[in-house]
């Protein structure tokens, strides 16, 4: 109860700090101006906290309901893991719920009045001063300046490789099926094999679930594109796909960091590993990548949605990604490109450098092992992990760090959206002796049953 109240108190402090200082400065005659970016950052921060507070009040009501209606079982139900998860949930809801309305609001044109009849940036007051229609329901609309604003895109994918369409379709379909089946097998194996109920395999099962969703965001549309189905995607659908892809991509980058941290602790602190990597910590570590995934892409997506799309609507890619969309904008995409590159540093380069540091630390520890067999086994695992991580990160870094996209980016994207997810289960799981033993046990149980 008081854990939730302390969370609520902390949230209230941040909540009032988002709007009140600017209001006070306004009242004493200081500048009333706020930049476009500052306005939307304030808006998003306010909505994160507002929605978070709404859901935290739900959690507090649930806590009281359990305490009154289940007094004997309250302590066992409301354990440490559950109440931490319940405290994190409102923040996740706060991060997710405002995304779509903010993107739609950022997409509106603001060409005339800039006076907001409010003391902070909120959705409705900002929408009220927009020059374009705030309903945003028309596919193509013509303005007073005879400028057509595009609100649907055509994904060109690999249309220039006409002779290879069927071959590509078969290859990608097999890779997709393989990825989904392999990762589903990992989830089932970890669930039903008690020997795999360890932090390492908990993270691997999270990684497997993330991979299934990751490939499902882009590959089905690509397959439909390759067999000649409609290549069109609505403006909203495009940005929803973009945000979902970036959530999962950044989440995967940080989950790989968590997995490297777990291995580093296991190898360098074997005696204290169980006490350090307790259930509460590994659940928190599993939630952290999702929070990073939700937060990191927000600013570049808002900047990209704010660009004007008035002419070409053909995207030289097989899914909606930041750089290809920015390339077809009528307005100057320089700022949004720089913001994208900056976000990529936090989303891909930084986690890659952290992973390298962890693996260097691991390799130093392994080099001290006297047993040749132990050394070879550890180096084999680390090297395979490093190879896959390097392929994933390097291709992602090349695509996102640069300020200008290339026509070859979609081929690199194919590497980290289709090929690497298909081979990851073999690298991270199926080569493991623990997994092989668990599979043999399950087969034996099935025979005996």
N, C-alpha and C positions, 0 to 999 in steps of 0.2 A: 504493500500500500504506500509506504513512505518513499520507496524507490521510485514509484510512478509520480508521486507528488514532487519529489526533487527534480525529476525529469521535466515535469510541468512547469516548475519554478524557473529552471534554466531556459526552457523554451519561451516563457513569458518575457524574460529579460531580453533575449535576442529579438523577440517579436516587437516590443516597443522601441527597441534601438534601431529598427529598420526604417521607421517613419517619423518618430517624434523629434530626433535631433534636427532634421531638415525642416520640420514644421516650426520649431523654436527659432531657428535661424531666419525663417521666413517672417515670423511675427515681429522680430526686432529690426526688420528692414534690410537684412542681408540679401544677397542675390537670390532671386527666385528661380533662376535658370537651373536646368538639369539636362545633361547631354542625352541623346537618344539611347546610347548604350546604357548609361547610368539609370535612365528611366526604366528600361526593361530588366536590368539587373535587380533594381529595387522591387519591381513588380513581381518577378519570379521569387525573390527572397521572401516577400510578404506572403505570397500564395503558398510557398512551401510550408512556412510556419503556420499560416492560417489553417490549411488543410491538415497539417500535422497535429495541430491543437485539437481540431474536431475529432480526429481518430484517437488521439491520446485520451480524450474524455470518454470515448467508447471503451477503451481498454480499462480505464479506472472504474467505469460502471461494471464491466465484466468481473473485475477483481473483487468488488464489493458483493456482487451477486454470488460468486463462488464462495466467498467467506461466510455469507449469511445462510445460503442454501446447502452448502456442503462443508460445514465446520470441521467434521472429523477427517475428511479427505483433502481439506484445503492445502495443507503443507505438502502433501505428496503430488497434488495436481499442479499447484503454483510453485514448481521447483525453480531453481536458479536459471536453468536453460530456457524454460518457458517464459519467465518474466523478462529476460533479456530480449528474446525474440519479439515479445509483445511490445517492448519499448522501442525496438528498431522499426517495427511495422508502420507506425504512424509517419516516420521520416520517409520511408519508401513511398507511401501513399502521397505524401506531400511533394516529393520529387517528381512523381509520375503524373498525377492528376492535372496539374496546370499546363503541361507541355503543349497539348494541341491548341487550346485557346490562345496561348502566347504566340505560337507559330502563326496562327491565323491573323492575330492582331499585328504582328511584325510585318506580315505580308501586305497589309493595307498601305495605300499611298497617303502620305502626309505632305500636301503641296501648298497649303495656305495657312490657316490659323494654327497657332502653336500654343495658345493659352488654354491650360487645362483647369477646369473649374473643380479643383480638388486640392487637398494638401499633400497628396502623394500620388504616384503613378499606379493607377488601378485599371483594370480591363475596360470597363464601360466608359469612363471619362476619356480615355485615349481613343477608343473606337469612335466616340461621338465627334471628334475633330478630324476624322479621316476624310479625304476627298473621295476615295473609292467607296463602293457599296459594302458596308460592314457585314451584310448577310453572306457574301462570298459563295453563292450557289451556282453561278453561271459558268459554263465551260469556256466560252470565248466572249469577251465583252469589249465593246468599242467605246473609247473615251472621246471627250470633246476634241482632243487633239488628233483624232483619227489614228490612234495608236492601239493596236490589238494586244491585249494582255493574254498570254498563253497560260492556261491552267490545266493542261494535260500534256504529257510527254510521250515520245515514241522511243523505245529502247532498241537501238540498232543491233546490239549484241554482236554476233559474228556473221552478219548478213553479207559481208564482203567475201566470205569463204563459202560460196554457194555449193561447191562440189563436196564440201566436207560436212555439211549440215547434219546428215544422217549419221555419219561416223561420230561426230561430236555428240549428238544426241545419245547414241548408244553408250559411248564412253562415260559421259556425265551421269546418265541414268544408272549405270552399273556402279559408279563411284558413290552416288547418292544412296542407293539401296544398301551397298556395302557399309557405308558410314552409319546409317540408321540401324541396321541389323547388328553390327559389331558393338555399337555403343549401347543398344538396348540389351544385348547379351551381358555387357559389363554391369549394367544397372541391376539386372536379375541375379547375376552371380554374386555381386557384393551384398545384395539383400538377403539371399538365402544361404550364403556360406558364412557361418559364424567366425571362421578363422580370418575372414577379411573385414571384420568389424573393427577396423583400426583407423586412426586419423588419415593415414596415407590413402587408403582405399575409399574413405569418405570423400576426400578431395577428388580422387579419380572418378568416383561416381558422379560428383557434381560437374566435373569436366565433361563426362560423357553426356549428361543431360544437356549441358550448354551447347555441346557440339551438334546434337540432334536439332535443337532449335535454331542454331547458327546456320546450318545448311538449309533448313526449311524456309528461312527468310528470303533467300535469293534463288536457290536452284529450281524449285517448281516453276517459277516465272520464266527462267532461262530455258527450261525444257519445253514449255509451251511456245516460247519464241522460236526455238529451233525447228519445231514441226509445223510452223506456219500459222499458229494461232495469233490473235491480236497482239501487237507489240505495244499497244497504248497502255498508259498508266495515268490515273488522274493526279492532279497536283497534290491533293491530300494523301492519296495512296503512296505517291512517290516519297513524300517526307515522312510518312509513317514507316515505310520500308527502310528509309535512310536511318531514322532514329533507332529502330529495332536492330538493324545491322550494327550500328555503332555501339549500342548498349552491349550487345553480345561480343563484339570485337574487342572493345576496351575491357570488358569483363573477363574475357579469355586471357588477355595480356596479363591482367593482375592476378588471375587464378593460377597462372603458370608461376608467378612470383611466389604465391602462397605455397605451391607445391615444392618449389625450390627451397623455400624457408623450412618447410617440414623436413625435407631430406637433410638439410644442413644441420638442423637440431638433432635429428636421429643419428647422424654420423659423428658430429662433434660433441654431443652431450648425451651419449647413450644411457648413462646411469640416471640422469634427471629428465629424460625425454617424456616419460609417462606423466610426471608431475607437472612439467611445463605445458605440454600439449594435452591439457585436460579437455573435457567435453565442451565447457563454456568457451574456451579459447578457440577451439577448432570450428565451432559454429560461427563465432564472431568473424574468424578469418574467412569462412566460406561466404558470409554475407557481404564483407567489405568489397570484393570485386564487383558485385552487382551495384553497390552504391557508387563506386567509381564509374562504372559503365553508364549509370543514369545521369551523373553530373558532368563528366568531361565533355560530351558532345553538345551540350545545350547551347553554349555561346556560338560556336561555328554554325549550328543549324539555324539559329535565329538570324545571324548575319546573312546566311545564304537565302533564307526565306524572304528576307527584306529586299533582295535584288529584284530588278525589273526584268520580266520575261515577256518580251513584246513581239518577237519575230520567230526565229528558228526554235523548233521544239524537239529536234532529233538529238538524242543523247547517245554518244558513241561509247556505250557500255552495256552490260547485260543486267545491271541493277542501278538503282538511284544512289549515287555516291556524291560526296561533296564537290570534288574538283570537276567532274564531268557536267554537273548541273551548273556550277559557277561559270564554266566555259561558254555556255550558250546564253548567258544573261546579256541584256542590252546595256545595263548600267555597269560601271567599272567594278570588277570583282576583286580589285587589289586588296582592300581591307579584309574582306571575307576570306581571301586566300591566305593572308598573313595570319589571321585568327585561326584558320584551319591548321596551318603549319605549327603554330604555337600549341594548339590543343594536341596535335600529334606527338609533340615532345613529351607531354604528360601521359598521353594514351598509349604510346608504343615505345619511344626511345628510352624514357626513364625506367619503365619496368624491365626492358631488355638489359640495361646497364646494371640494375639491381640483381637480375638473374645471373649475369656474368660474374658479379662480385660473390654471390653465394656459391657458384660452381668453382670459382678459384679457391675459395675457402674450403670447399669439399675436397677438391683435388689435392690441396696441401695436406689435409688430414689423411687422405687415402695413401699418399706417398710415404706416410709414416708407418703404414701397416706392413708387418714383416712377412706375412703369408702371401706367397705369389698368387695362389688361387683367389684369395680374398681381394687382392689388388686388381686382378684381371676382371673379376665379377663386378666390382664397384666401378672401375673405369669403363667397362662395357656399357653399364646402365647409364652412367653420367654422359658418356660420349653420344649415345643414341638420343638422349634427352636434349643435349645441347645442339645436335644436328637439326632436329625437328624444330626446336625453339628458334634457332638461327634462321632457318628457312622461312618460318612464319613471320618473325619480327622483321627480318631484312626486307622481305617483299612488301610488308606493310609500311615500313619506314620509308622505302623508296617512293611508294605511291603517295603517302600523306605529308611527308616533310617538305617536299618540293612545293614551291608556290604556283607552279604551272603543271597541268597534267599532260601526259603523253598518250598517243594512240596505242602504245604498248601496255598501258596500265591495266587494261582489261585482261590481258594474258597473265600478268602478275597476280591480278585479283583471282583468276581461275585457280592459281596455285594455292592461295591461302583460303579460298572459299570451298574448293571441291577436293583437290588432290591431298593436301595435308590432313584435313579432317578424316579422309578415308584411311590414311596410314597411321594416324595417331594411336588408335587402339592397339596395334601391334607393337608400337614403340613403348607405350606407357604401361600396357597391361599384359597382353597375351604372351609376351616373352618371359614374364615373371614366373619363377618357380612356385611362388605362393598360389598364383592363379592356376597353374597347371595342376598342382596338388588338389586345389578346391574343385576343379573340373573333374578330376579322377574320382574324388569322394562323391560328388553328385551323381556321376555315372554309376558308381557302386551302389549308392542308396537306391537309385532307380531300379537297378537289377534286383536288389534284395527285396524292394517293395513290390 
